[in-house]
């Protein structure tokens, strides 16, 4: 596929971004990087993100650590170091949660493109029996409205996931 970057090679990434900019109004980079189960981006991640921002990209979305890492939106640039697990059989704290990232890309009358309305929807993965069958459900991590099939332990875990996500993403709007 000629629109994807398959390895972390900064020269290749830069060239691919340059080519993508020739045929696109806006380029978003997706990375698969970071240390598993680490809730903070490491030095390598931060250095790579800075390089890619310097190549003229304004949005980088990443995953791999299986836990939510920082999401930062400042000076018109957005980096989501890790959105956690969307659907997973990993059932321990931090790895059973994820974040759905939402944002709007808008072009104004001067043809300037910018990002606005950045927010996340925290999620939690339910695994349990519903109608006598083991099922996985991606639930909005919400502390006010629980599905009837959640038991008390599930309710505690979903509340913890919501609290952990709010704490981790305290600079991003939670919806």
C-alpha angles and dihedrals in degrees: 000000000000096000099059132079111219106185136034099254109140094207091052091044091051092049092046090051091050091051092046091052090058092062102029140062091216136017125209118188122213119199132189102206147113137082117296116255094003110130095202127063112249130228094266092052093050094046092049092048091051091051092050092047087052088055087065103264119136101189129050121174120186145175143176108103092086089226133078114268129183122310111198128186115181138133090012094301126113127199124177104186093189133352092200122228119332095183120004145143090224102117105185131102115290094009094070092061136075142169130233106215117215128185140148124236110205134183115207130208090274090056090249111147120212143162125245142158096044115181141139135226109214115223137194128198116232118202117182149096120306117171089354094302129106107245139175119219128183105220132188103250096241127157097202109050119043126183111246093244094065115103124210093268090052090050091053091049095048090049090050091049091051092049092046091050093049090050094046094047099036092141095053126074113254116213 
